Amino acid sequence: MPEPLQGASSGPPRGERFATTQWSLVVAAAGHESAEARGALETLCLLYWYPLYAFVRRQGHAAAQAEDLTQGFFAMLLERGDLAKASPERGRFRSFLLTALKHFLLNEQERERALKRGGGRVLLSLDFSAAEGRLARDPAAGDRPEDVFERQWALTLLDRVQQLLREEYTAAGKEPLIVRLQGMLAGDGLEGSYAEAARDLGMTEGAVKTAVFRLRKRFGERLREEISRTVADPGEIDDEIRELFDVLRK
């Protein structure tokens, strides 16, 4: 299974002020008209929607109903101001979301009520068409819904970080480098792999090793940035990273 990468467990630079997280921003502005807070919540929802959808499906709901329930749940978060009851100090954002979703599902008696809650409107652009394919590829279909949620949270977060890294390298004119080396992010590359990558890229083997080291370091930094969005204190970031890789080892 993947192992933590360079930069993934190091703390913020000494003296650096911990910026307001999106989770903190959402809660602080709950119940008030704030485009900034709504944008932060939508960003977090877009990151977490698939793990929540997978949880609903593993609860036994059909795909169409799970789609309506997931949209209805986000409608509740975005429109009813329920976040005013939450506090970052009381738990991680993903734990808050899962608990809130469980309560939402308990209160939903039928599919029509879920559609009514969602108002029949698409609040977030969620790619449900691809969701079933992702769910079918899940190797542990018999796991508890909570376990599926945790695993999909970890995989979704890692996928997002890799996508951000690809965009960053592409914008810097280094697309061939990221395309060729992204498969070497996890674990130690074999000597033969370095040599092959060097031939493919027209670089020396030493230059490839340096590029891989930098890529892993940057991956760790971007991972910390993404996790920092969902915690209230920088001291929680390392715990989240350890839990992420623990989930993937199960």
Sequence and secondary structure as in RCSB ss.txt:
>XXXX:A:sequence
MPEPLQGASSGPPRGERFATTQWSLVVAAAGHESAEARGALETLCLLYWYPLYAFVRRQGHAAAQAEDLTQGFFA
MLLERGDLAKASPERGRFRSFLLTALKHFLLNEQERERALKRGGGRVLLSLDFSAAEGRLARDPAAGDRPEDVFE
RQWALTLLDRVQQLLREEYTAAGKEPLIVRLQGMLAGDGLEGSYAEAARDLGMTEGAVKTAVFRLRKRFGERLRE
EISRTVADPGEIDDEIRELFDVLRK
>XXXX:A:secstr
     TTSS    TT      HHHHHHHTTTS  HHHHHHHHHHHHHHHHHHHHHHHHTT  HHHHHHHHHHHHH
HHHHS GGGG  GGGS HHHHHHHHHHHHHHH  SHHHHHHHHTT   S   HHHHHHHHHT S TTS HHHHHH
HHHHHHHHHHHHHHHHHHHHHTT HHHHHHHGGGSSS   HHHHHHHHHHHT  HHHHHHHHHHHHHHHHHHHHH
HHHTT SSGGGHHHHHHHHHHHHH 
